[in-house]
Amino acid sequence: MVVCGSPSRPLCISPLLRLHGRNRRSPRFRVPYSSLPPPIAAPKSDYKPGLLDDMLLIFFRKKMVEEVGWDSKKPGYDGLIEVANHLMLKSKSISETEQSAVRVLQSLFPPLLLVLFKMLIAPVNEGKVASMMLARATAILCQWLMGPCSVNSIDLADGSSCSSGVFVERCKYLEESKCLGVCVNTCKLPTQRFFKDYMGVPLYMEPNFIDYSCQFNFGLLPPTAASDKGLTEPCLSICPSASRRKDLGTNKFKQCPTV
């Protein structure tokens, strides 16, 4: 197993890591090798975490550590990113990473709450009530993880509009992880699956890998893997692994080794 990284930046996964046992994997999508252009420059968010944010970070990280079986020596958010990278390292496949992340999300809620929400609230008004509730809860409770975000209106499949969207201005999780694979495999795919399977609400997440914004669409089913543009993007230009491969001229890898 080969891991690249340094004390000043998060762990990243070497291309050699995913060569081992590749015949056992059945990836659902491919990511081109060539990097995306540099991210649009933007000032750091002036969002100041409060006491509740700090408590949520500690709680979430604790659940991640329990799932991964390892903890970083770094404090706070930097340590959380290293734990997320370690989750990618220990998983043998995309599906295993996704399942682990789904279990982390499940562990954040009392089991009975998930059952009752799916049974009693999700069916009301064709799911619109539940979608709007989850959008508001996400915007209020997840800024510690993603940065500033707000509820917005989205167009549903039936042609109606609903205030069940959440727009993340510049996702801190993506920006700090510097990895498309971490975003897709530990956030986008497992989050979509969790809300659909355990809360009865479909969710389509649209990360923008140019400006690092993200649009949550509660009440919308995600498209197929082949047509989901979030699953067909090349590596981020800031990804340490991609930069190292470029420097070494190892262009034989046609997809991001983390996915």
Beta strands, then each sheet from edge to edge (+ up, - down):
strand 1: 3-6
strand 2: 9-13
strand 3: 149-155
strand 4: 161-168
strand 5: 203-207
strand 6: 214-218
sheet 1: 1+ 2-
sheet 2: 3+ 4- 6+ 5-
end
